[in-house]
Amino acid sequence: MFNEVFAIGDSIIHRIDPRYKVVAAVVFSMVVAVSYRFPTLLAALFAAVLLTLAAHLNLKAVGRRLLVVSGFLVLLWILLPVTFKGDALARIGPLTVTRPGVVMAAQISLKSIAILLAFIALITTMNFSTLGHALDRLHLSGKFVHILLMTYRYIFVIEQEYQRMVRAAKIRGFRPGTNLHTYRTFAYFVAMLFVRAASRADRVYRAMRCRGFNGRLYCLAEFPPHRSSWVFAGIMTVAVTALVMLEWGMIT
């Protein structure tokens, strides 16, 4: 299973209605993604950090997840300053570091970190099944939600099938290398995964039909209205409105 370590907690963020958190994360990310002014991006990063702190998350675990984008950001800082045309800031041998390249790299870095922190604070503080049912309550396509939940459930079953085949191959003396036998063996693994996945899908479908499945997955969790959710919605509305006003020059 995916490590849902952040889904366990009793912070104020954990207690907020999942639907509000999904909407807030999406709207916040959209506003940050189309913003370019540094005051807006810095304010968005500050808001994302506050959300992370309010969720009482393990900061070391959050830092490890930020490393997911660190390689991408490092690559941007290496390439953009020397490939963008514009005013030169410095020269490193034959390379010219330009102001537009540095500005673009900084903007992308701030956007990426702010959006990732917001999603960590708002989305990962609920388990995956709750996220799926929250999307269903938001009237997202039922087929999309079912595919999402079923994929989450059975991707681990497929992974177990793959590990079982790998163990069987190792017991028979298989050692991967750069040769035709290795390529043929891994092609066999992929083909067998498709065969076994199709066979299991048919069995699961028949089992669900026997249990009365009518094309809808029901959630036993309730999302009752709560004052904290309304307060959170009001705060996020004010924060996003402030970001919009900062970006489009309504606040100087």
Buried (B, 14 or more C-beta within 10 A) or exposed (E): EEEBEBBEBEBEBBEBBBBBBBBBBBBBBEBBEEBEBEEBBEBBBEBBBBBBBBBBBEEEBBEEBBEEBEEEBEEBBEEBBBEBEBEEEEEEEEEBBBBBBBBBBBBBBBBBBBBBBBBBBBBBBBBBBBBBBBBBBEEBEEEEBBEBBBEBBBEEEBEEBBEEBBEEBEEEEEEEEEEEEEEEBEEEEEEEBEEBBEEBEEEBEEEBEEEEEEEEBEBEEEBEEEEEBEEBBEBBEEBBEBBBEBBEEEEE
